[in-house]
Every structure is written in structure tokens, then in C-alpha cells.
Amino acid sequence: MESRMQELMSSYYDLSDKDETVSQSKNINAPGFLVDDYDMLESMGMDELLRRDDQMIKEIKELDTNMQMLVYENYNKFISATDTIRKMKVQYIPSVSFVLVDSMGKITVQSENVSNALAPFRSKVRTLVVTINVMLTQGCIQVEKLVGVRRLLKRLEFIFQLPQRLKSAMKAQ
């Protein structure tokens, strides 16, 4: 239990791999060099550093206290929400589910009634669709024949006008 608690505290306060970080933070040529810390150590005296340390400890304690307050507030809200959901399940779900099941049964019956009432019309509609398709097919065949006749008439018209066009062309030369 204690080792688990130490792991949690270490992960919370980011205590892992500190040796490597410390060695990099002290080496001026390392990418992890901490310029602000170096400047603070160079520019401040021991008294100032101790005051800064006390100030940071107070800030950390204050932040920890604030975080604990937030956890407690949210924990109470979470418990309240859980209780509300539990009450809703006990009070409302059974009555609502009964109403839903009853309504779904009524909808199913009405749907079957409508389907049965429309059954005779389905066969009539199918018959009408087949009849219309036959009529359209016949109409398409007639239209194709008329288009063929029209093309033939255009060709004949060209042939009948050909002698007169030839005479006009001969006179023009």
C-alpha cells in the first residue's frame, strides 16, 4: 500500500528521472539547461534565496489546498449526480418503460392495420404499373417508327430538291 502511495505521489510531483534532469540543468551546454535558475543563483544572495524558497513553499501549500478544495467540491457534485441518477432509475424508468412498451404495441397494431388495408390496392397499383409500362413501350415503338418516317421524308425532300439545286448551281457558274 505504501509503495503504491509513493508511486502516486512521485507521479503527481513528477519525481521520476530527476538525476538526469538535474545533471542536464547544471550543464551550460546541455539542451535542458535552466537559464532562469542559473540567473537566480548568480544574482541573489542566500537570504533572498531562502525568502524565495519560503515564498514558493507557501505558494505550493496554497495550490495544494486549492486543489483539495476543488476535489472535495467536485466529489460532492459527483455523489449528488450519482444519487440523482439512482433516484431517476428507481422512480421514472419503470413507468416510462411501461408507457413506451404500451405505445410500441399500439403502433405495431396500427401499422399492421394500415398494411392490411392497403393490401388490395397494392395489386391494383402493380397492375396499373404493368399496364402503363406496356403502353409506354408501345408509345416508344410508335415514336421510333415516326422518327424513322421523318428521316425518310427528309431524305426524299432532299432528293426532290436536288434537280433544282443542280440547275441553280449550273446557272451560277
GIVEN-V463643 format. One record per helix or strand. SS is the DSSP state (@ for helix, = for strand). FROM is the first residue (numbers start at 0). LEN is the number of residues. If there is no record, write none. Layout:
# GIVEN-V463643
{{SS FROM LEN} {SS FROM LEN}}
This chain:
# GIVEN-V463643
{{@ 1 11} {@ 17 9} {@ 34 9} {@ 45 127}}
